[in-house]
Amino acid sequence: MNNPALIHKTINFVKEKLENAESGHDWFHIQRVYNTAKQIAEKEDCNLLVVELGALLHDIADSKFHDGDETVGPKTARQFLEQQNADEETIAHVVAIIENISFKGGNFERKFNSVELQVVQDADRLDALGAIGIARAFNYGGFKNRALYDPAQEPQMNMTKEEYKNSNGTTVNHFYEKLLLLKDRMNTQTGKQMAENRHAYMVNFLAQFYAEWEGEK
């Protein structure tokens, strides 16, 4: 079921809410995820309205910017959709997507699954890969005043959800702790195909980074 009026209102709502957001999690991030999710959804048997709303609202109140509170995003999305008189089945599905989309250290067991979640999650993860993913990683690292790289600091693999949330490691370590793991955790065939090139780009970037770090290039 299509609802252009609701999508239009949601876009305006998200733009307003994220007007002053950190640039890796701003409207342009949402727009990229939204466009990618629609592209992936074309190859899947899914509810396009839920995919579009899930993509638009998935970072409406990221817990990273709300003292780790994971309830703010789902509550904000629900309140907005209820105000727009969306049906409860759609609202519940979108809220479930928001609650289950995050990486959370990679050891988070999803309590909900659907094709629509898989599509939106793939689109969100693709935005953490490739050239955009690299730019976002270092932008967020600067936002959090994290070191670019420290050879003495080893990546912390297999962190718990709480350890991952509280980690203050280097940006380069984040590649190993999350970004390079995403390719093998994509859900859809389209997502997997798109992730291959972006993953390879990041691997090549790291090789160049280390060579320059050692003054070899």
N, CA, C and O of each residue as an XYZ file, in Angstrom:
868
protein
N       0.839     -1.196      0.000
C       0.000      0.000      0.000
C       0.875      1.248      0.000
O       1.796      1.369      0.807
N       0.584      2.161     -0.900
C       1.364      3.379     -1.007
C       0.632      4.515     -0.302
O      -0.598      4.566     -0.305
N       1.395      5.423      0.302
C       0.801      6.564      0.988
C       1.733      7.761      0.821
O       2.458      8.117      1.750
N       1.716      8.382     -0.356
C       2.645      9.492     -0.633
C       2.530     10.639      0.365
O       3.536     11.257      0.714
N       1.317     10.929      0.826
C       1.128     12.043      1.764
C       1.854     11.771      3.074
O       2.497     12.665      3.625
N       1.756     10.541      3.575
C       2.434     10.176      4.823
C       3.949     10.219      4.644
O       4.666     10.696      5.523
N       4.431      9.726      3.519
C       5.879      9.758      3.263
C       6.365     11.203      3.208
O       7.411     11.525      3.771
N       5.625     12.063      2.543
C       6.003     13.480      2.447
C       6.071     14.120      3.837
O       7.024     14.835      4.147
N       5.065     13.866      4.668
C       5.051     14.416      6.023
C       6.201     13.853      6.859
O       6.797     14.563      7.670
N       6.502     12.576      6.653
C       7.593     11.950      7.405
C       8.942     12.555      7.012
O       9.788     12.811      7.869
N       9.133     12.777      5.729
C      10.377     13.405      5.264
C      10.543     14.776      5.905
O      11.625     15.098      6.394
N       9.507     15.575      5.911
C       9.589     16.910      6.512
C       9.848     16.831      8.010
O      10.614     17.627      8.553
N       9.216     15.878      8.675
C       9.412     15.690     10.118
C      10.858     15.324     10.422
O      11.467     15.888     11.331
N      11.407     14.384      9.665
C      12.779     13.933      9.898
C      13.779     15.053      9.606
O      14.733     15.245     10.360
N      13.569     15.782      8.530
C      14.450     16.911      8.214
C      14.493     17.919      9.355
O      15.555     18.427      9.715
N      13.331     18.195      9.910
C      13.254     19.165     11.012
C      13.929     18.629     12.276
O      14.674     19.351     12.938
N      13.669     17.363     12.609
C      14.221     16.772     13.831
C      15.745     16.658     13.768
O      16.425     16.804     14.784
N      16.277     16.399     12.574
C      17.716     16.154     12.443
C      18.469     17.359     11.880
O      19.582     17.224     11.372
N      17.862     18.517     11.972
C      18.454     19.726     11.382
C      19.856     20.001     11.914
O      20.729     20.427     11.158
N      20.084     19.761     13.207
C      21.387     20.048     13.822
C      22.143     18.782     14.216
O      23.010     18.819     15.089
N      21.815     17.667     13.577
C      22.438     16.386     13.931
C      23.885     16.312     13.458
O      24.280     16.994     12.513
N      24.665     15.475     14.129
C      26.039     15.173     13.694
C      25.969     14.669     12.263
O      25.080     13.888     11.923
N      26.904     15.109     11.417
C      26.725     14.946      9.973
C      26.753     13.500      9.491
O      26.337     13.231      8.365
N      27.227     12.565     10.305
C      27.170     11.169      9.912
C      25.819     10.542     10.173
O      25.533      9.439      9.708
N      24.979     11.260     10.929
C      23.658     10.747     11.279
C      22.590     11.810     11.016
O      21.605     11.903     11.748
N      22.792     12.602      9.979
C      21.887     13.702      9.661
C      20.881     13.304      8.586
O      20.756     12.128      8.242
N      20.159     14.304      8.058
C      19.162     14.025      7.036
C      19.770     13.359      5.818
O      19.138     12.492      5.215
N      20.985     13.743      5.439
C      21.575     13.168      4.235
C      21.876     11.682      4.413
O      21.796     10.913      3.456
N      22.224     11.274      5.644
C      22.360      9.836      5.939
C      21.008      9.155      5.740
O      20.916      8.109      5.098
N      19.971      9.759      6.296
C      18.624      9.194      6.162
C      18.225      9.101      4.690
O      17.677      8.090      4.252
N      18.498     10.140      3.947
C      18.140     10.160      2.533
C      18.844      9.050      1.759
O      18.232      8.395      0.916
N      20.128      8.839      2.042
C      20.862      7.761      1.362
C      20.282      6.402      1.723
O      20.089      5.556      0.849
N      20.004      6.187      3.005
C      19.432      4.912      3.435
C      18.049      4.712      2.814
O      17.716      3.610      2.378
N      17.261      5.757      2.774
C      15.922      5.716      2.178
C      15.997      5.306      0.712
O      15.270      4.416      0.271
N      16.877      5.957     -0.039
C      17.002      5.648     -1.466
C      17.529      4.233     -1.699
O      17.060      3.531     -2.595
N      18.501      3.820     -0.893
C      19.060      2.477     -1.034
C      18.030      1.423     -0.645
O      17.920      0.386     -1.300
N      17.276      1.687      0.419
C      16.244      0.736      0.860
C      15.197      0.522     -0.228
O      14.763     -0.606     -0.459
N      14.795      1.587     -0.890
C      13.820      1.448     -1.983
C      14.408      0.636     -3.131
O      13.708     -0.158     -3.760
N      15.686      0.836     -3.398
C      16.349      0.074     -4.465
C      16.386     -1.412     -4.132
O      16.097     -2.251     -4.985
N      16.743     -1.736     -2.891
C      16.788     -3.142     -2.468
C      15.383     -3.740     -2.462
O      15.196     -4.891     -2.859
N      14.401     -2.968     -2.018
C      13.019     -3.458     -1.895
C      12.432     -3.873     -3.237
O      11.530     -4.709     -3.288
N      12.937     -3.295     -4.325
C      12.432     -3.657     -5.655
C      12.626     -5.132     -5.950
O      11.878     -5.712     -6.738
N      13.635     -5.750     -5.319
C      13.939     -7.162     -5.573
C      13.340     -8.085     -4.506
O      13.540     -9.299     -4.553
N      12.612     -7.518     -3.555
C      12.079     -8.303     -2.443
C      10.554     -8.224     -2.416
O       9.962     -7.237     -2.852
N       9.939     -9.265     -1.903
C       8.489     -9.284     -1.696
C       8.222     -8.678     -0.324
O       8.262     -9.375      0.690
N       7.949     -7.381     -0.297
C       7.843     -6.712      0.992
C       6.840     -5.563      0.938
O       6.367     -5.177     -0.132
N       6.531     -5.033      2.105
C       5.630     -3.901      2.253
C       6.455     -2.633      2.080
O       7.209     -2.255      2.976
N       6.315     -1.975      0.933
C       7.152     -0.820      0.620
C       6.904      0.344      1.575
O       7.840      1.066      1.918
N       5.677      0.536      2.003
C       5.383      1.627      2.934
C       6.149      1.438      4.235
O       6.722      2.393      4.759
N       6.167      0.219      4.760
C       6.899     -0.058      6.000
C       8.402      0.145      5.786
O       9.089      0.682      6.655
N       8.905     -0.283      4.632
C      10.322     -0.085      4.321
C      10.652      1.407      4.287
O      11.642      1.836      4.880
N       9.838      2.190      3.603
C      10.110      3.624      3.475
C      10.044      4.315      4.834
O      10.917      5.118      5.162
N       9.021      4.011      5.622
C       8.890      4.630      6.944
C      10.011      4.176      7.875
O      10.553      4.972      8.642
N      10.352      2.895      7.800
C      11.442      2.386      8.633
C      12.756      3.055      8.301
O      13.522      3.414      9.195
N      13.022      3.225      7.008
C      14.263      3.877      6.586
C      14.290      5.334      7.023
O      15.315      5.826      7.496
N      13.179      6.017      6.867
C      13.125      7.441      7.217
C      13.227      7.681      8.722
O      13.791      8.687      9.150
N      12.690      6.769      9.521
C      12.617      6.999     10.974
C      13.639      6.196     11.777
O      13.651      6.274     13.005
N      14.500      5.424     11.102
C      15.360      4.493     11.845
C      16.356      5.190     12.764
O      16.772      4.609     13.766
N      16.748      6.425     12.445
C      17.700      7.167     13.274
C      17.097      8.463     13.793
O      17.812      9.444     13.997
N      15.798      8.474     14.005
C      15.134      9.707     14.406
C      15.621     10.203     15.763
O      15.562     11.399     16.046
N      16.101      9.286     16.603
C      16.674      9.668     17.900
C      17.676      8.586     18.291
O      17.421      7.777     19.183
N      18.820      8.587     17.608
C      19.848      7.571     17.838
C      20.291      7.592     19.296
O      20.580      8.652     19.851
N      20.341      6.409     19.911
C      20.688      6.325     21.333
C      22.073      6.888     21.634
O      22.335      7.313     22.759
N      22.973      6.895     20.627
C      24.322      7.434     20.841
C      24.285      8.900     21.246
O      25.190      9.397     21.916
N      23.225      9.585     20.829
C      23.113     11.011     21.114
C      22.057     11.309     22.170
O      21.659     12.458     22.357
N      21.602     10.251     22.867
C      20.607     10.406     23.930
C      21.018      9.596     25.157
O      20.212      8.884     25.755
N      22.303      9.728     25.513
C      22.845      9.070     26.718
C      22.602      7.567     26.725
O      22.419      6.964     27.783
N      22.601      6.964     25.530
C      22.440      5.515     25.439
C      21.013      5.025     25.574
O      20.774      3.817     25.585
N      20.066      5.932     25.678
C      18.665      5.542     25.849
C      18.100      5.032     24.523
O      17.922      5.805     23.581
N      17.823      3.742     24.455
C      17.346      3.125     23.218
C      15.831      3.228     23.043
O      15.291      2.762     22.039
N      15.147      3.831     24.004
C      13.683      3.926     23.919
C      13.223      5.214     23.237
O      12.075      5.313     22.805
N      14.124      6.205     23.138
C      13.713      7.511     22.616
C      13.282      7.415     21.150
O      12.241      7.952     20.772
N      14.075      6.737     20.332
C      13.765      6.612     18.913
C      12.427      5.953     18.652
O      11.587      6.524     17.957
N      12.208      4.759     19.194
C      10.912      4.101     18.989
C       9.724      4.933     19.485
O       8.680      4.979     18.833
N       9.887      5.591     20.642
C       8.795      6.422     21.178
C       8.499      7.598     20.257
O       7.339      7.913     19.989
N       9.557      8.243     19.774
C       9.388      9.395     18.889
C       8.685      8.991     17.596
O       7.782      9.682     17.126
N       9.113      7.865     17.030
C       8.504      7.373     15.794
C       7.043      7.027     16.012
O       6.188      7.382     15.200
N       6.753      6.332     17.112
C       5.366      5.942     17.393
C       4.480      7.171     17.555
O       3.394      7.235     16.980
N       4.935      8.135     18.325
C       4.135      9.341     18.549
C       3.840     10.050     17.229
O       2.716     10.492     16.990
N       4.859     10.154     16.377
C       4.657     10.830     15.099
C       3.652     10.074     14.238
O       2.734     10.682     13.687
N       3.811      8.766     14.114
C       2.928      7.980     13.251
C       1.502      7.941     13.786
O       0.545      7.922     13.012
N       1.360      7.929     15.105
C       0.012      7.987     15.682
C      -0.652      9.320     15.364
O      -1.852      9.370     15.092
N       0.124     10.396     15.398
C      -0.411     11.716     15.062
C      -0.858     11.788     13.598
O      -1.733     12.574     13.235
N      -0.233     10.945     12.772
C      -0.596     10.914     11.343
C      -1.696      9.890     11.056
O      -2.054      9.653      9.902
N      -2.226      9.288     12.125
C      -3.306      8.303     12.010
C      -2.905      7.072     11.190
O      -3.733      6.481     10.496
N      -1.643      6.700     11.277
C      -1.206      5.456     10.642
C      -1.826      4.284     11.392
O      -2.115      4.393     12.583
N      -2.030      3.166     10.704
C      -2.643      2.020     11.367
C      -1.641      1.356     12.308
O      -0.429      1.445     12.111
N      -2.172      0.686     13.335
C      -1.336      0.126     14.393
C      -0.382     -0.942     13.867
O       0.746     -1.046     14.349
N      -0.807     -1.725     12.902
C       0.075     -2.762     12.359
C       1.317     -2.139     11.725
O       2.428     -2.637     11.912
N       1.133     -1.066     10.985
C       2.266     -0.373     10.365
C       3.161      0.251     11.425
O       4.385      0.134     11.364
N       2.545      0.915     12.396
C       3.322      1.555     13.466
C       4.166      0.536     14.204
O       5.363      0.743     14.403
N       3.541     -0.576     14.616
C       4.260     -1.600     15.373
C       5.429     -2.170     14.567
O       6.494     -2.441     15.122
N       5.231     -2.348     13.277
C       6.282     -2.904     12.417
C       7.449     -1.922     12.301
O       8.610     -2.319     12.397
N       7.140     -0.648     12.096
C       8.197      0.367     11.985
C       8.970      0.484     13.300
O      10.197      0.577     13.294
N       8.263      0.479     14.405
C       8.915      0.553     15.719
C       9.831     -0.658     15.928
O      10.940     -0.519     16.444
N       9.371     -1.825     15.531
C      10.186     -3.036     15.667
C      11.456     -2.945     14.819
O      12.512     -3.427     15.229
N      11.358     -2.338     13.656
C      12.543     -2.141     12.815
C      13.552     -1.245     13.544
O      14.741     -1.559     13.596
N      13.079     -0.144     14.098
C      13.959      0.785     14.796
C      14.624      0.102     15.990
O      15.798      0.341     16.271
N      13.882     -0.739     16.684
C      14.404     -1.405     17.882
C      15.433     -2.485     17.569
O      16.221     -2.862     18.436
N      15.429     -2.981     16.338
C      16.260     -4.146     16.024
C      17.278     -3.910     14.914
O      17.937     -4.857     14.483
N      17.424     -2.683     14.444
C      18.275     -2.431     13.292
C      19.756     -2.305     13.637
O      20.609     -2.598     12.799
N      20.072     -1.879     14.846
C      21.451     -1.515     15.186
C      22.381     -2.711     15.292
O      21.958     -3.841     15.536
N      23.668     -2.423     15.101
C      24.712     -3.449     15.153
C      24.959     -3.914     16.591
O      25.029     -5.115     16.854
N      25.090     -2.963     17.518
C      25.242     -3.235     18.962
C      26.352     -4.236     19.273
O      26.181     -5.121     20.112
N      27.476     -4.093     18.599
C      28.609     -4.963     18.882
C      28.578     -6.281     18.137
O      29.513     -7.075     18.240
N      27.511     -6.522     17.388
C      27.421     -7.739     16.594
C      26.974     -8.955     17.383
O      26.783    -10.027     16.809
N      26.801     -8.807     18.700
C      26.387     -9.940     19.532
C      24.959     -9.785     20.035
O      24.524    -10.482     20.952
N      24.244     -8.859     19.418
C      22.865     -8.576     19.798
C      21.925     -9.555     19.104
O      21.909     -9.653     17.877
N      21.154    -10.266     19.892
C      20.212    -11.238     19.319
C      18.896    -10.554     18.996
O      18.205    -10.050     19.882
N      18.559    -10.544     17.705
C      17.326     -9.888     17.279
C      16.111    -10.592     17.862
O      16.010    -11.818     17.821
N      15.190     -9.802     18.405
C      13.958    -10.356     18.944
C      12.826    -10.302     17.920
O      11.718    -10.780     18.164
N      13.136     -9.708     16.774
C      12.124     -9.536     15.735
C      12.818     -9.650     14.386
O      13.973     -9.249     14.237
N      12.113    -10.195     13.410
C      12.684    -10.256     12.069
C      11.562    -10.150     11.037
O      10.451    -10.637     11.246
N      11.880     -9.509      9.934
C      10.962     -9.413      8.809
C      11.771     -9.046      7.582
O      12.902     -8.573      7.694
N      11.201     -9.260      6.429
C      11.878     -8.863      5.188
C      12.113     -7.357      5.195
O      13.156     -6.882      4.747
N      11.138     -6.612      5.706
C      11.257     -5.153      5.736
C      12.420     -4.719      6.620
O      13.164     -3.811      6.250
N      12.591     -5.352      7.784
C      13.747     -5.056      8.633
C      15.036     -5.386      7.901
O      15.984     -4.601      7.937
N      15.088     -6.529      7.241
C      16.293     -6.934      6.527
C      16.672     -5.917      5.447
O      17.849     -5.607      5.262
N      15.673     -5.406      4.745
C      15.928     -4.419      3.685
C      16.487     -3.127      4.278
O      17.499     -2.610      3.803
N      15.832     -2.610      5.308
C      16.271     -1.344      5.904
C      17.632     -1.521      6.583
O      18.484     -0.635      6.501
N      17.836     -2.633      7.236
C      19.120     -2.885      7.892
C      20.254     -2.956      6.869
O      21.332     -2.408      7.099
N      20.018     -3.623      5.751
C      21.040     -3.676      4.700
C      21.360     -2.280      4.177
O      22.527     -1.940      3.980
N      20.332     -1.477      3.954
C      20.541     -0.118      3.449
C      21.334      0.714      4.446
O      22.225      1.470      4.061
N      21.012      0.576      5.714
C      21.731      1.313      6.763
C      23.183      0.854      6.848
O      24.088      1.676      6.991
N      23.404     -0.443      6.762
C      24.765     -0.972      6.842
C      25.597     -0.597      5.616
O      26.803     -0.380      5.728
N      24.964     -0.522      4.461
C      25.683     -0.108      3.266
C      26.202      1.320      3.402
O      27.236      1.660      2.828
N      25.498      2.148      4.151
C      25.954      3.525      4.335
C      27.129      3.611      5.304
O      27.744      4.667      5.452
N      27.435      2.498      5.961
C      28.619      2.434      6.829
C      29.809      1.827      6.098
O      30.868      1.629      6.694
N      29.644      1.533      4.819
C      30.704      0.920      4.023
C      31.151      1.866      2.914
O      30.509      2.883      2.654
N      32.266      1.515      2.259
C      32.744      2.277      1.118
C      33.254      3.654      1.486
O      33.599      3.917      2.638
N      33.297      4.538      0.487
C      33.830      5.885      0.685
C      33.018      6.662      1.715
O      33.581      7.343      2.572
N      31.678      6.557      1.626
C      30.820      7.244      2.598
C      31.061      6.679      3.996
O      31.136      7.434      4.966
N      31.183      5.366      4.101
C      31.426      4.743      5.397
C      32.716      5.220      6.035
O      32.767      5.468      7.240
N      33.754      5.348      5.230
C      35.039      5.844      5.737
C      34.884      7.278      6.239
O      35.333      7.618      7.334
N      34.242      8.110      5.423
C      34.042      9.509      5.807
C      33.237      9.612      7.101
O      33.569     10.403      7.983
N      32.185      8.813      7.209
C      31.342      8.848      8.412
C      32.110      8.369      9.641
O      31.959      8.924     10.729
N      32.922      7.353      9.465
C      33.678      6.815     10.603
C      34.627      7.860     11.183
O      34.680      8.052     12.398
N      35.363      8.521     10.323
C      36.327      9.514     10.818
C      35.623     10.786     11.292
O      36.103     11.462     12.202
N      34.492     11.108     10.676
C      33.724     12.250     11.160
C      33.218     12.005     12.579
O      33.317     12.879     13.440
N      32.673     10.806     12.818
C      32.165     10.492     14.155
C      33.313     10.375     15.152
O      33.183     10.787     16.305
N      34.441      9.810     14.704
C      35.601      9.732     15.578
C      36.062     11.112     16.022
O      36.417     11.312     17.184
N      36.056     12.072     15.084
C      36.409     13.444     15.443
C      35.389     14.063     16.375
O      35.741     14.789     17.305
N      34.115     13.769     16.119
C      33.026     14.265     16.963
C      33.207     13.787     18.408
O      32.902     14.512     19.354
N      33.712     12.548     18.563
C      33.921     11.957     19.892
C      35.362     12.150     20.387
O      35.746     11.613     21.426
N      36.153     12.924     19.629
C      37.547     13.195     19.989
C      38.368     11.916     20.153
O      39.168     11.800     21.080
N      38.164     10.969     19.254
C      38.910      9.717     19.293
C      40.159      9.803     18.417
O      40.187     10.535     17.428
N      41.184      9.053     18.792
C      42.408      9.006     17.997
C      42.123      8.361     16.646
O      41.271      7.480     16.536
N      42.853      8.813     15.609
C      42.721      8.155     14.308
C      43.168      6.708     14.412
O      42.470      5.792     13.978
N      44.345      6.521     14.996
C      44.969      5.194     15.020
C      46.062      5.189     16.077
O      46.762      6.183     16.264
N      46.200      4.081     16.754
C      47.281      3.888     17.718
C      47.728      2.442     17.587
O      46.993      1.532     17.972
N      48.932      2.212     17.044
C      49.402      0.831     16.844
C      49.419      0.002     18.122
O      49.373     -1.226     18.063
N      49.486      0.664     19.280
C      49.536     -0.065     20.547
C      48.157     -0.538     21.001
O      48.048     -1.371     21.900
N      47.108     -0.008     20.379
C      45.749     -0.399     20.755
C      45.208     -1.456     19.797
O      45.038     -1.196     18.606
N      44.945     -2.620     20.313
C      44.379     -3.701     19.504
C      42.855     -3.546     19.410
O      42.220     -3.109     20.370
N      42.273     -3.896     18.274
C      40.803     -3.906     18.187
C      40.214     -4.849     19.228
O      40.781     -5.904     19.513
N      39.083     -4.469     19.788
C      38.403     -5.289     20.784
C      37.274     -6.058     20.103
O      36.188     -5.523     19.879
N      37.544     -7.296     19.785
C      36.562     -8.108     19.091
C      35.630     -8.802     20.092
O      35.981     -9.003     21.254
N      34.441     -9.160     19.613
C      33.458     -9.896     20.431
C      33.060     -9.139     21.692
O      32.883     -9.731     22.757
N      32.922     -7.819     21.559
C      32.467     -7.034     22.704
C      31.001     -7.313     22.999
O      30.223     -7.622     22.096
N      30.636     -7.203     24.261
C      29.221     -7.260     24.609
C      28.554     -5.977     24.132
O      29.221     -5.018     23.745
N      27.239     -5.980     24.168
C      26.490     -4.795     23.766
C      26.905     -3.582     24.583
O      27.104     -2.503     24.024
N      27.040     -3.737     25.896
C      27.411     -2.610     26.749
C      28.845     -2.175     26.506
O      29.129     -0.978     26.497
N      29.750     -3.114     26.310
C      31.138     -2.767     26.011
C      31.234     -2.003     24.705
O      31.998     -1.044     24.593
N      30.461     -2.429     23.719
C      30.472     -1.753     22.419
C      29.954     -0.322     22.555
O      30.532      0.607     21.989
N      28.870     -0.147     23.303
C      28.289      1.183     23.481
C      29.248      2.129     24.189
O      29.257      3.328     23.909
N      30.058      1.597     25.110
C      30.942      2.432     25.920
C      32.372      2.476     25.402
O      33.243      3.080     26.026
N      32.614      1.838     24.266
C      33.973      1.785     23.726
C      34.450      3.172     23.303
O      33.678      3.977     22.783
N      35.739      3.436     23.537
C      36.345      4.706     23.137
C      37.624      4.440     22.348
O      38.593      5.194     22.439
N      37.612      3.352     21.569
C      38.787      2.965     20.802
C      39.031      3.880     19.616
O      38.251      4.797     19.361
N      40.108      3.634     18.897
C      40.463      4.467     17.755
C      39.498      4.234     16.592
O      38.794      3.226     16.537
N      39.485      5.176     15.681
C      38.618      5.042     14.514
C      39.034      3.867     13.643
O      38.177      3.144     13.136
N      40.333      3.665     13.461
C      40.789      2.526     12.665
C      40.361      1.213     13.309
O      39.986      0.279     12.601
N      40.408      1.123     14.625
C      39.943     -0.095     15.293
C      38.469     -0.358     15.000
O      38.042     -1.509     14.917
N      37.700      0.708     14.845
C      36.267      0.566     14.557
C      36.034     -0.169     13.240
O      35.010     -0.833     13.075
N      36.974     -0.058     12.303
C      36.853     -0.793     11.050
C      36.793     -2.292     11.331
O      35.999     -3.013     10.728
N      37.634     -2.752     12.246
C      37.715     -4.187     12.542
C      36.611     -4.633     13.498
O      36.139     -5.768     13.433
N      36.208     -3.731     14.380
C      35.195     -4.064     15.377
C      33.777     -4.066     14.801
O      32.872     -4.685     15.359
N      33.595     -3.361     13.670
C      32.261     -3.314     13.063
C      32.283     -3.315     11.538
O      31.740     -4.223     10.907
N      32.903     -2.309     10.952
C      32.694     -2.025      9.528
C      33.072     -3.176      8.619
O      32.339     -3.489      7.680
N      34.201     -3.811      8.879
C      34.648     -4.909      8.012
C      33.869     -6.196      8.254
O      34.017     -7.164      7.508
N      33.049     -6.208      9.285
C      32.226     -7.380      9.579
C      30.889     -7.341      8.840
O      30.208     -8.360      8.722
N      30.526     -6.183      8.355
C      29.171     -6.002      7.824
C      28.914     -6.769      6.534
O      27.800     -7.240      6.306
N      29.929     -6.897      5.692
C      29.742     -7.570      4.400
C      29.138     -8.961      4.574
O      28.259     -9.360      3.811
N      29.603     -9.685      5.560
C      29.144    -11.057      5.771
C      27.875    -11.132      6.617
O      27.412    -12.222      6.952
N      27.313     -9.972      6.963
C      26.099     -9.950      7.768
C      24.928     -9.300      7.032
O      23.901     -8.978      7.629
N      25.106     -9.117      5.736
C      24.006     -8.576      4.945
C      22.907     -9.621      4.807
O      23.170    -10.823      4.834
N      21.683     -9.150      4.660
C      20.528    -10.042      4.643
C      20.071    -10.425      3.243
O      19.796    -11.595      2.976
N      19.988     -9.455      2.357
C      19.399     -9.656      1.034
C      20.485     -9.883     -0.012
O      21.638     -9.498      0.182
N      20.112    -10.504     -1.106
C      21.084    -10.744     -2.173
C      21.583     -9.433     -2.763
O      22.772     -9.287     -3.044
N      20.678     -8.483     -2.949
C      21.088     -7.175     -3.465
C      22.050     -6.494     -2.513
O      23.058     -5.928     -2.936
N      21.740     -6.546     -1.231
C      22.620     -5.946     -0.227
C      23.998     -6.582     -0.222
O      25.012     -5.893     -0.107
N      24.026     -7.892     -0.347
C      25.304     -8.606     -0.371
C      26.143     -8.187     -1.574
O      27.350     -7.981     -1.453
N      25.510     -8.063     -2.718
C      26.223     -7.665     -3.934
C      26.767     -6.252     -3.811
O      27.909     -5.994     -4.192
N      25.970     -5.341     -3.289
C      26.406     -3.956     -3.133
C      27.523     -3.830     -2.105
O      28.396     -2.971     -2.231
N      27.492     -4.684     -1.094
C      28.500     -4.608     -0.030
C      29.878     -5.043     -0.504
O      30.885     -4.579      0.032
N      29.945     -5.911     -1.484
C      31.234     -6.441     -1.936
C      32.185     -5.321     -2.365
O      33.314     -5.250     -1.878
N      31.741     -4.453     -3.266
C      32.597     -3.380     -3.753
C      32.970     -2.391     -2.657
O      34.109     -1.930     -2.584
N      32.009     -2.075     -1.817
C      32.275     -1.104     -0.747
C      33.251     -1.677      0.276
O      34.109     -0.960      0.789
N      33.122     -2.957      0.568
C      34.048     -3.619      1.483
C      35.465     -3.606      0.909
O      36.424     -3.291      1.614
N      35.587     -3.945     -0.354
C      36.898     -3.965     -1.002
C      37.543     -2.589     -0.984
O      38.753     -2.470     -0.796
N      36.744     -1.555     -1.180
C      37.259     -0.181     -1.150
C      37.860      0.125      0.220
O      38.907      0.766      0.310
N      37.196     -0.333      1.292
C      37.689     -0.069      2.644
C      38.973     -0.849      2.924
O      39.879     -0.335      3.580
N      39.055     -2.066      2.438
C      40.271     -2.863      2.618
C      41.445     -2.167      1.937
O      42.536     -2.080      2.500
N      41.215     -1.673      0.722
C      42.271     -0.956     -0.002
C      42.659      0.334      0.707
O      43.834      0.700      0.743
N      41.668      1.020      1.270
C      41.949      2.239      2.024
C      42.864      1.953      3.207
O      43.827      2.682      3.443
N      42.565      0.900      3.945
C      43.390      0.566      5.115
C      44.814      0.216      4.706
O      45.762      0.598      5.392
N      44.979     -0.502      3.600
C      46.328     -0.827      3.119
C      47.103      0.451      2.812
O      48.276      0.572      3.164
N      46.442      1.402      2.153
C      47.077      2.683      1.848
C      47.371      3.463      3.132
O      48.429      4.078      3.264
N      46.430      3.431      4.073
C      46.588      4.145      5.351
C      47.828      3.649      6.095
O      48.650      4.444      6.550
N      47.953      2.325      6.212
C      49.099      1.766      6.936
C      50.422      2.073      6.219
O      51.433      2.343      6.867
N      50.408      2.032      4.894
C      51.625      2.337      4.133
C      52.048      3.786      4.363
O      53.233      4.064      4.551
N      51.102      4.693      4.350
C      51.419      6.098      4.593
C      51.838      6.313      6.033
O      52.714      7.136      6.303
N      51.226      5.585      6.971
C      51.572      5.710      8.392
C      53.050      5.373      8.600
O      53.735      6.000      9.409
N      53.522      4.380      7.861
C      54.912      3.955      7.989
C      55.838      4.730      7.044
O      57.036      4.456      6.984
N      55.276      5.702      6.305
C      56.090      6.512      5.410
C      56.538      5.782      4.173
O      57.546      6.143      3.566
N      55.795      4.747      3.786
C      56.204      3.931      2.630
C      55.676      4.486      1.318
O      56.173      4.115      0.255
N      54.680      5.365      1.364
C      54.106      5.897      0.134
C      53.917      7.404      0.260
O      53.442      8.047     -0.676
